[in-house]
């Protein structure tokens, strides 16, 4: 019999929960360690649609990248509570592998980097930032077109540096790493999210900022995790359908 604890321990082998950042909320958020697991679903986020897919497929464990509760405030308390209630009412367990999976071997960032065929020079110690290099220098227009095609993403970017060779990478929300990327003499920082002021900061620092979407830079890592868990335990594992919540034209 496969128990929740067995799956937790295996995820911990792949992406140690102890490696998660201090503010993160990883691990088991719903479920008991000795609960029998019959089928597992994988998604980037816990949403009502994801839970409904799990119910339809008789899944009783969902593994996501983003935690059920990261920062609970007045703007998201209701929706998060409803999702947690849905999980409990339908006896569905939940595990989140977030910043620990970001920095793991074959984790989110490494899969993003490999998909874009970048060469890893180093990982910044104690940070979710990878210093990479292109095989040859590329114009920023050419590179952003390439990223757009590979990730099927809408790209937002600045052009403080137009000829790129050395690129810092952080999936998801990584614009706060601009200064650190500059310290490593990178020409650009590639990440998912970046607000107005991040682009202003990039210009001030003389480094280009390339934002390819939070969803687009992270969801790509869930299929491999699904495959690994399926191979380990040989029980039904499903990649649950999910699209970016952001609509673009």
Secondary structure, DSSP 4 states (H G I P E B T S, - for coil): --BHHHHHHHHHHHS-GGGS-TT---EEEES-TT-B--EEEEESS--HHHHHHHHHTT--EEEESS-S-SS--TTTHHHHHHHHHHHHHTT-EEEE--HHHHSSTTSHHHHHHHHTTPEEEEE-TTSS-EEEEEEEEEEHHHHHHHHHHHHT---EE--S--EEEEEEEESSS-GGGHHHHHHTT-SEEEES---HHHHHHHHHHT-EEEE--HHHHHGGGHHHHHHHHHHHH-SEEEE-----S----
